[in-house]
Amino acid sequence: MNAVTAVRAAALIDAPFDGMERYILKGKLRESPVGARDRATGKLLPGMPRSHCIAMSAVTCELRDWLDCRPEPRGVVLSGGAGWQVDDSIFGVDVMVVSAELLAAQTGESTIVEGVPTLCVEILSPSEVVERIDEKTDAYLAAGVPLVWLLDLHDKSVTVYRPGAEPEFFNRLRELTAEPHLPGFRVTVADLFE
């Protein structure tokens, strides 16, 4: 990480929660509002919509249940805007799976994982801007994340991204797997939204 990115990273870590999501992409600070729109006024309300929190919890539980059945060493499932850093980029991700190998390489109790997670999950909120989520997804894949899930709260669907492959769409009736990265993981998409 260069000196400019290090300064921005320190500011990012110290920033208060003020209704803005912040991340650093190739050394540049990116910001976007987080929240749901009030149906009557159209104003952005602070915090995540309840449906976003339910999906984040459901995904975390499904991944944690799978992980608990794996042999040691297991790695971890992190959620709630967990951070990860690679080169001069720092991201907050709704849910991610960090392998045991990557976890072992971490120092101390940092809030940011250094290195590439096995899976990154982003949940589209009503306030989400398509260009911003596309930018993050592209950056995850370029950094070497082997599996990215994009959950759409409106359609109750998942789009799966893999490096060098076309995105794959899963509606609520389909079963989602994560082979070979999460061996044996299986879940019906509808279960991720309940």
Secondary structure, DSSP 8 states (H G I E B T S, - for coil): --HHHHHHHHHHHH---SSEEEEEETTEEEEEE-SEE-TTT--EESS--HHHHHHHHHHHHHHHHHHHTS-SS--EEEEEEEEEEETTEEEEEEEEEE-HHHHHT--TT-SEEES--SEEEEEE-TT--HHHHHHHHHHHHHHT-SEEEEEETTTTEEEEE-TTS--EEE-TTSEEE-TTTSTT-EEEGGGGG-
